[in-house]
């Protein structure tokens, strides 16, 4: 049962072994650390960069244009905001060259709250990412989805942003959602691919023979079927939304949970089908509520499905705050939690058409 970060590492190994990844790099990505969250331990193409996010993105663009296939990491998304102009260059190159130049790069970065990262390590980046045209943007909520989305990101001929919900990086696979070919014993998997503490100079991973598994970018997943309220969410909030829905089922409220998985392109067909079934919709994510990606979904739902709605669409998002506090109470008050998700669903379900 791989954790999400182990799943990402396995996908990167498959990428460099079978799918042409030439460079995996970022701050502390190479030996001896192998990534601040251990996502790149033991990878043969991993190397360290200076503490320079603009240099990391610029290097990835240059390598991609030179025919390589890089995977670059921004150690925390909080430090990606100063790379926006370069992200625009990566996103517009294929379009501006009339299709002559591809930019086959993946940019991965941890996002969101949930680990008490305080003001400099708890931001979200999803809304900002969706405002940069030319990028595909994915965020998994399970280890298997992380594995499948990373392989699809690597295979894509143009830039893909892989947003890692840091609160879920130690989440283990559920039974029936294992990576094809992974050992059934999570302790055995750890012994095979997790670097030991202390001296790692002689350590080498023993990679399991995992199989290819691709999740198409732009394909959502119904993680819980329901008939009364649709919840559109992704990343960390999927788990909390499902937990809230299970509690509400005891009160007779039947909730459908859609894990978008891809923010661009997103699965409009899945969204439309669910809203037409339930006639009520709640968007849940951690990013700040003003100019939030959920607001875009609500705008489109209102424009195209107005007469299907029995209640005004609702957004539950992070507070419009300069940062997230270190104290538990401050962090929990800043972004959605299970209880606030439950309350928002219950309020929406009670609205009379």
One Martini backbone bead per residue (centre of mass of N, CA, C, O) as a GRO file, in nm:
protein
  353
    1UNK     BB    1   0.080   0.048   0.031
    2UNK     BB    2   0.108   0.334  -0.096
    3UNK     BB    3   0.194   0.638  -0.081
    4UNK     BB    4   0.186   0.928  -0.240
    5UNK     BB    5   0.495   0.980  -0.247
    6UNK     BB    6   0.563   0.697  -0.352
    7UNK     BB    7   0.399   0.718  -0.613
    8UNK     BB    8   0.558   0.950  -0.732
    9UNK     BB    9   0.833   0.806  -0.731
   10UNK     BB   10   0.749   0.571  -0.912
   11UNK     BB   11   0.671   0.746  -1.157
   12UNK     BB   12   0.953   0.872  -1.196
   13UNK     BB   13   1.096   0.607  -1.246
   14UNK     BB   14   0.932   0.529  -1.494
   15UNK     BB   15   0.997   0.784  -1.654
   16UNK     BB   16   1.319   0.736  -1.663
   17UNK     BB   17   1.298   0.429  -1.775
   18UNK     BB   18   1.039   0.454  -2.014
   19UNK     BB   19   0.961   0.798  -2.078
   20UNK     BB   20   1.222   1.011  -2.110
   21UNK     BB   21   1.334   1.115  -1.859
   22UNK     BB   22   1.624   1.334  -1.793
   23UNK     BB   23   1.520   1.541  -1.553
   24UNK     BB   24   1.543   1.587  -1.190
   25UNK     BB   25   1.471   1.904  -1.026
   26UNK     BB   26   1.588   2.092  -0.731
   27UNK     BB   27   1.552   2.158  -0.408
   28UNK     BB   28   1.682   1.876  -0.266
   29UNK     BB   29   1.634   1.640  -0.484
   30UNK     BB   30   1.887   1.522  -0.448
   31UNK     BB   31   2.145   1.423  -0.307
   32UNK     BB   32   2.060   1.303   0.005
   33UNK     BB   33   1.750   1.371   0.041
   34UNK     BB   34   1.513   1.357  -0.186
   35UNK     BB   35   1.345   1.565  -0.078
   36UNK     BB   36   1.145   1.707   0.161
   37UNK     BB   37   0.925   1.446   0.098
   38UNK     BB   38   1.085   1.204  -0.065
   39UNK     BB   39   1.013   1.205  -0.393
   40UNK     BB   40   1.349   1.154  -0.504
   41UNK     BB   41   1.454   0.897  -0.406
   42UNK     BB   42   1.688   0.720  -0.610
   43UNK     BB   43   1.705   0.890  -0.857
   44UNK     BB   44   1.912   0.905  -1.139
   45UNK     BB   45   1.815   1.219  -1.247
   46UNK     BB   46   1.872   1.362  -0.980
   47UNK     BB   47   1.912   1.720  -0.893
   48UNK     BB   48   2.061   2.007  -0.770
   49UNK     BB   49   1.976   2.337  -0.684
   50UNK     BB   50   1.946   2.635  -0.635
   51UNK     BB   51   1.781   2.902  -0.467
   52UNK     BB   52   1.590   2.920  -0.772
   53UNK     BB   53   1.297   2.937  -0.925
   54UNK     BB   54   1.361   3.078  -1.194
   55UNK     BB   55   1.587   2.882  -1.270
   56UNK     BB   56   1.417   2.626  -1.277
   57UNK     BB   57   1.214   2.709  -1.496
   58UNK     BB   58   1.417   2.798  -1.711
   59UNK     BB   59   1.560   2.524  -1.735
   60UNK     BB   60   1.314   2.361  -1.823
   61UNK     BB   61   1.258   2.511  -2.082
   62UNK     BB   62   1.533   2.468  -2.217
   63UNK     BB   63   1.531   2.159  -2.216
   64UNK     BB   64   1.266   2.120  -2.373
   65UNK     BB   65   1.362   2.282  -2.631
   66UNK     BB   66   1.620   2.068  -2.657
   67UNK     BB   67   1.463   1.766  -2.618
   68UNK     BB   68   1.387   1.725  -2.340
   69UNK     BB   69   1.251   1.569  -2.013
   70UNK     BB   70   1.145   1.750  -1.755
   71UNK     BB   71   1.141   1.758  -1.385
   72UNK     BB   72   1.025   2.013  -1.179
   73UNK     BB   73   1.083   2.169  -0.852
   74UNK     BB   74   0.888   2.336  -0.617
   75UNK     BB   75   0.909   2.304  -0.289
   76UNK     BB   76   0.698   2.550  -0.269
   77UNK     BB   77   0.437   2.734  -0.392
   78UNK     BB   78   0.506   3.007  -0.250
   79UNK     BB   79   0.770   3.025  -0.471
   80UNK     BB   80   0.602   3.062  -0.763
   81UNK     BB   81   0.507   3.365  -0.802
   82UNK     BB   82   0.797   3.463  -0.934
   83UNK     BB   83   0.725   3.280  -1.224
   84UNK     BB   84   0.492   3.374  -1.413
   85UNK     BB   85   0.635   3.473  -1.673
   86UNK     BB   86   0.759   3.191  -1.733
   87UNK     BB   87   0.496   3.031  -1.744
   88UNK     BB   88   0.391   3.183  -1.991
   89UNK     BB   89   0.608   3.091  -2.185
   90UNK     BB   90   0.551   2.787  -2.163
   91UNK     BB   91   0.239   2.817  -2.247
   92UNK     BB   92   0.288   2.992  -2.540
   93UNK     BB   93   0.482   2.846  -2.741
   94UNK     BB   94   0.304   2.662  -2.914
   95UNK     BB   95   0.116   2.889  -3.011
   96UNK     BB   96   0.336   3.107  -3.113
   97UNK     BB   97   0.464   2.869  -3.317
   98UNK     BB   98   0.235   2.704  -3.461
   99UNK     BB   99   0.338   2.407  -3.345
  100UNK     BB  100   0.666   2.380  -3.355
  101UNK     BB  101   0.682   2.408  -3.022
  102UNK     BB  102   0.755   2.216  -2.760
  103UNK     BB  103   0.695   2.171  -2.382
  104UNK     BB  104   0.816   1.890  -2.209
  105UNK     BB  105   0.699   1.969  -1.896
  106UNK     BB  106   0.726   1.933  -1.538
  107UNK     BB  107   0.555   2.089  -1.256
  108UNK     BB  108   0.622   2.044  -0.917
  109UNK     BB  109   0.409   2.113  -0.617
  110UNK     BB  110   0.334   2.193  -0.305
  111UNK     BB  111   0.007   2.226  -0.143
  112UNK     BB  112  -0.123   2.377   0.118
  113UNK     BB  113  -0.248   2.268   0.402
  114UNK     BB  114  -0.200   2.053   0.715
  115UNK     BB  115   0.126   2.104   0.846
  116UNK     BB  116   0.198   2.370   0.985
  117UNK     BB  117   0.342   2.604   0.774
  118UNK     BB  118   0.230   2.868   0.762
  119UNK     BB  119   0.296   3.155   0.577
  120UNK     BB  120   0.535   2.997   0.377
  121UNK     BB  121   0.373   2.675   0.371
  122UNK     BB  122   0.024   2.716   0.283
  123UNK     BB  123  -0.036   2.768   0.007
  124UNK     BB  124  -0.210   2.819  -0.286
  125UNK     BB  125  -0.219   2.757  -0.672
  126UNK     BB  126  -0.473   2.696  -0.850
  127UNK     BB  127  -0.581   2.969  -0.948
  128UNK     BB  128  -0.319   3.071  -1.073
  129UNK     BB  129  -0.276   2.836  -1.272
  130UNK     BB  130  -0.551   2.884  -1.439
  131UNK     BB  131  -0.427   3.179  -1.548
  132UNK     BB  132  -0.224   2.997  -1.733
  133UNK     BB  133  -0.196   2.951  -2.039
  134UNK     BB  134  -0.103   2.613  -2.165
  135UNK     BB  135  -0.177   2.456  -1.912
  136UNK     BB  136  -0.179   2.170  -1.729
  137UNK     BB  137  -0.386   2.070  -1.435
  138UNK     BB  138  -0.308   1.876  -1.141
  139UNK     BB  139  -0.483   1.692  -0.856
  140UNK     BB  140  -0.455   1.465  -0.622
  141UNK     BB  141  -0.620   1.219  -0.368
  142UNK     BB  142  -0.443   0.965  -0.447
  143UNK     BB  143  -0.199   0.747  -0.513
  144UNK     BB  144  -0.304   0.640  -0.786
  145UNK     BB  145  -0.354   0.919  -0.911
  146UNK     BB  146  -0.066   1.017  -0.886
  147UNK     BB  147   0.055   0.808  -1.073
  148UNK     BB  148  -0.130   0.849  -1.330
  149UNK     BB  149  -0.085   1.160  -1.361
  150UNK     BB  150   0.221   1.164  -1.386
  151UNK     BB  151   0.241   0.991  -1.643
  152UNK     BB  152   0.069   1.185  -1.814
  153UNK     BB  153   0.252   1.431  -1.778
  154UNK     BB  154   0.505   1.305  -1.907
  155UNK     BB  155   0.360   1.234  -2.190
  156UNK     BB  156   0.321   1.517  -2.242
  157UNK     BB  157   0.416   1.770  -2.486
  158UNK     BB  158   0.332   1.970  -2.256
  159UNK     BB  159   0.269   2.159  -1.995
  160UNK     BB  160   0.264   2.038  -1.649
  161UNK     BB  161   0.088   2.072  -1.344
  162UNK     BB  162   0.182   1.927  -1.023
  163UNK     BB  163  -0.029   1.914  -0.751
  164UNK     BB  164   0.060   1.865  -0.407
  165UNK     BB  165  -0.105   1.755  -0.132
  166UNK     BB  166   0.061   1.770   0.162
  167UNK     BB  167  -0.158   1.632   0.357
  168UNK     BB  168  -0.142   1.348   0.157
  169UNK     BB  169   0.155   1.220   0.132
  170UNK     BB  170   0.086   0.986   0.371
  171UNK     BB  171  -0.124   0.852   0.217
  172UNK     BB  172  -0.283   0.552   0.175
  173UNK     BB  173  -0.388   0.303   0.016
  174UNK     BB  174  -0.658   0.138  -0.081
  175UNK     BB  175  -0.827  -0.121  -0.125
  176UNK     BB  176  -0.811  -0.153  -0.483
  177UNK     BB  177  -0.574   0.106  -0.515
  178UNK     BB  178  -0.333  -0.012  -0.637
  179UNK     BB  179  -0.042  -0.033  -0.779
  180UNK     BB  180   0.067  -0.188  -1.040
  181UNK     BB  181   0.306  -0.412  -0.882
  182UNK     BB  182   0.295  -0.366  -0.598
  183UNK     BB  183   0.347  -0.439  -0.295
  184UNK     BB  184   0.134  -0.559  -0.039
  185UNK     BB  185   0.365  -0.461   0.153
  186UNK     BB  186   0.451  -0.165   0.300
  187UNK     BB  187   0.716  -0.248   0.436
  188UNK     BB  188   0.855  -0.357   0.187
  189UNK     BB  189   0.846  -0.100   0.020
  190UNK     BB  190   1.015   0.069   0.214
  191UNK     BB  191   1.270  -0.112   0.199
  192UNK     BB  192   1.308  -0.060  -0.116
  193UNK     BB  193   1.262   0.291  -0.142
  194UNK     BB  194   1.358   0.388   0.140
  195UNK     BB  195   1.569   0.577   0.289
  196UNK     BB  196   1.787   0.585   0.521
  197UNK     BB  197   1.917   0.680   0.795
  198UNK     BB  198   2.182   0.864   0.743
  199UNK     BB  199   2.389   0.695   0.561
  200UNK     BB  200   2.353   0.700   0.180
  201UNK     BB  201   2.601   0.638  -0.012
  202UNK     BB  202   2.523   0.305  -0.056
  203UNK     BB  203   2.239   0.347  -0.138
  204UNK     BB  204   1.981   0.146  -0.311
  205UNK     BB  205   1.718   0.092  -0.482
  206UNK     BB  206   1.436  -0.156  -0.508
  207UNK     BB  207   1.253  -0.173  -0.769
  208UNK     BB  208   0.952  -0.233  -0.856
  209UNK     BB  209   0.735  -0.392  -1.102
  210UNK     BB  210   0.575  -0.158  -1.227
  211UNK     BB  211   0.310  -0.037  -1.404
  212UNK     BB  212   0.138   0.109  -1.628
  213UNK     BB  213  -0.064   0.418  -1.549
  214UNK     BB  214  -0.325   0.608  -1.697
  215UNK     BB  215  -0.467   0.931  -1.646
  216UNK     BB  216  -0.664   1.130  -1.794
  217UNK     BB  217  -0.655   1.446  -1.873
  218UNK     BB  218  -0.985   1.561  -1.780
  219UNK     BB  219  -1.079   1.329  -1.567
  220UNK     BB  220  -1.316   1.259  -1.364
  221UNK     BB  221  -1.446   1.148  -1.031
  222UNK     BB  222  -1.675   0.940  -0.877
  223UNK     BB  223  -1.666   0.887  -0.522
  224UNK     BB  224  -1.982   0.969  -0.476
  225UNK     BB  225  -2.303   0.884  -0.487
  226UNK     BB  226  -2.588   1.106  -0.560
  227UNK     BB  227  -2.912   1.324  -0.544
  228UNK     BB  228  -2.896   1.633  -0.393
  229UNK     BB  229  -2.572   1.695  -0.392
  230UNK     BB  230  -2.298   1.868  -0.530
  231UNK     BB  231  -1.940   1.809  -0.509
  232UNK     BB  232  -1.669   2.019  -0.600
  233UNK     BB  233  -1.339   1.876  -0.601
  234UNK     BB  234  -0.995   1.848  -0.454
  235UNK     BB  235  -0.772   1.684  -0.303
  236UNK     BB  236  -0.798   1.718   0.030
  237UNK     BB  237  -1.124   1.768   0.013
  238UNK     BB  238  -1.227   1.489  -0.056
  239UNK     BB  239  -1.209   1.342   0.215
  240UNK     BB  240  -1.388   1.545   0.376
  241UNK     BB  241  -1.641   1.525   0.197
  242UNK     BB  242  -1.696   1.227   0.240
  243UNK     BB  243  -1.723   1.238   0.547
  244UNK     BB  244  -1.959   1.439   0.549
  245UNK     BB  245  -2.153   1.266   0.376
  246UNK     BB  246  -2.173   1.023   0.568
  247UNK     BB  247  -2.301   1.182   0.801
  248UNK     BB  248  -2.553   1.295   0.633
  249UNK     BB  249  -2.691   1.024   0.570
  250UNK     BB  250  -2.828   1.003   0.858
  251UNK     BB  251  -3.016   1.269   0.761
  252UNK     BB  252  -3.098   1.217   0.443
  253UNK     BB  253  -2.836   1.313   0.283
  254UNK     BB  254  -2.749   1.301  -0.067
  255UNK     BB  255  -2.412   1.285  -0.180
  256UNK     BB  256  -2.209   1.411  -0.442
  257UNK     BB  257  -1.869   1.330  -0.541
  258UNK     BB  258  -1.630   1.530  -0.722
  259UNK     BB  259  -1.321   1.453  -0.865
  260UNK     BB  260  -1.147   1.637  -1.081
  261UNK     BB  261  -0.807   1.632  -1.089
  262UNK     BB  262  -0.866   1.849  -1.319
  263UNK     BB  263  -0.842   2.201  -1.395
  264UNK     BB  264  -0.671   2.166  -1.675
  265UNK     BB  265  -0.875   2.021  -1.804
  266UNK     BB  266  -1.213   1.993  -1.745
  267UNK     BB  267  -1.509   1.795  -1.659
  268UNK     BB  268  -1.798   1.899  -1.782
  269UNK     BB  269  -1.969   1.645  -1.819
  270UNK     BB  270  -1.965   1.557  -1.519
  271UNK     BB  271  -2.081   1.814  -1.400
  272UNK     BB  272  -2.343   1.830  -1.559
  273UNK     BB  273  -2.463   1.554  -1.479
  274UNK     BB  274  -2.474   1.610  -1.173
  275UNK     BB  275  -2.641   1.874  -1.166
  276UNK     BB  276  -2.889   1.751  -1.318
  277UNK     BB  277  -2.945   1.550  -1.079
  278UNK     BB  278  -2.932   1.747  -0.806
  279UNK     BB  279  -2.955   2.086  -0.836
  280UNK     BB  280  -2.689   2.107  -0.654
  281UNK     BB  281  -2.392   2.320  -0.564
  282UNK     BB  282  -2.053   2.262  -0.437
  283UNK     BB  283  -1.752   2.439  -0.385
  284UNK     BB  284  -1.424   2.298  -0.289
  285UNK     BB  285  -1.146   2.485  -0.146
  286UNK     BB  286  -0.836   2.650  -0.031
  287UNK     BB  287  -0.844   2.890  -0.176
  288UNK     BB  288  -0.905   3.195  -0.211
  289UNK     BB  289  -1.222   3.335  -0.262
  290UNK     BB  290  -1.098   3.539  -0.446
  291UNK     BB  291  -1.068   3.440  -0.752
  292UNK     BB  292  -1.177   3.152  -0.775
  293UNK     BB  293  -1.215   2.855  -0.934
  294UNK     BB  294  -1.508   2.809  -0.831
  295UNK     BB  295  -1.622   3.065  -0.966
  296UNK     BB  296  -1.603   2.963  -1.252
  297UNK     BB  297  -1.791   2.720  -1.221
  298UNK     BB  298  -2.037   2.885  -1.132
  299UNK     BB  299  -2.062   3.060  -1.381
  300UNK     BB  300  -2.109   2.826  -1.582
  301UNK     BB  301  -2.347   2.693  -1.442
  302UNK     BB  302  -2.531   2.942  -1.455
  303UNK     BB  303  -2.528   2.984  -1.764
  304UNK     BB  304  -2.596   2.662  -1.855
  305UNK     BB  305  -2.781   2.562  -1.568
  306UNK     BB  306  -3.002   2.746  -1.440
  307UNK     BB  307  -3.277   2.562  -1.483
  308UNK     BB  308  -3.151   2.323  -1.288
  309UNK     BB  309  -3.170   2.497  -1.035
  310UNK     BB  310  -3.267   2.493  -0.669
  311UNK     BB  311  -2.999   2.657  -0.598
  312UNK     BB  312  -2.755   2.840  -0.514
  313UNK     BB  313  -2.449   2.839  -0.566
  314UNK     BB  314  -2.158   2.723  -0.373
  315UNK     BB  315  -1.877   2.853  -0.178
  316UNK     BB  316  -1.587   2.681  -0.030
  317UNK     BB  317  -1.311   2.855   0.111
  318UNK     BB  318  -1.060   3.035   0.162
  319UNK     BB  319  -0.947   3.293   0.310
  320UNK     BB  320  -0.884   3.643   0.268
  321UNK     BB  321  -0.553   3.607   0.340
  322UNK     BB  322  -0.213   3.661   0.382
  323UNK     BB  323  -0.230   3.398   0.572
  324UNK     BB  324  -0.130   3.116   0.774
  325UNK     BB  325  -0.137   3.006   1.072
  326UNK     BB  326   0.020   2.805   1.311
  327UNK     BB  327  -0.207   2.760   1.469
  328UNK     BB  328  -0.458   2.547   1.467
  329UNK     BB  329  -0.698   2.745   1.476
  330UNK     BB  330  -0.601   2.922   1.239
  331UNK     BB  331  -0.582   2.711   1.018
  332UNK     BB  332  -0.876   2.595   1.040
  333UNK     BB  333  -1.009   2.887   0.984
  334UNK     BB  334  -0.880   2.927   0.678
  335UNK     BB  335  -0.994   2.641   0.596
  336UNK     BB  336  -1.149   2.382   0.514
  337UNK     BB  337  -1.359   2.156   0.691
  338UNK     BB  338  -1.560   1.908   0.767
  339UNK     BB  339  -1.772   2.086   0.922
  340UNK     BB  340  -1.800   2.311   0.703
  341UNK     BB  341  -1.889   2.123   0.479
  342UNK     BB  342  -2.137   2.009   0.614
  343UNK     BB  343  -2.285   2.279   0.655
  344UNK     BB  344  -2.300   2.360   0.353
  345UNK     BB  345  -2.461   2.118   0.256
  346UNK     BB  346  -2.706   2.145   0.445
  347UNK     BB  347  -2.790   2.425   0.346
  348UNK     BB  348  -2.835   2.347   0.050
  349UNK     BB  349  -3.045   2.114   0.099
  350UNK     BB  350  -3.263   2.316   0.249
  351UNK     BB  351  -3.321   2.457  -0.008
  352UNK     BB  352  -3.590   2.594  -0.157
  353UNK     BB  353  -3.722   2.620  -0.488
   0.00000   0.00000   0.00000
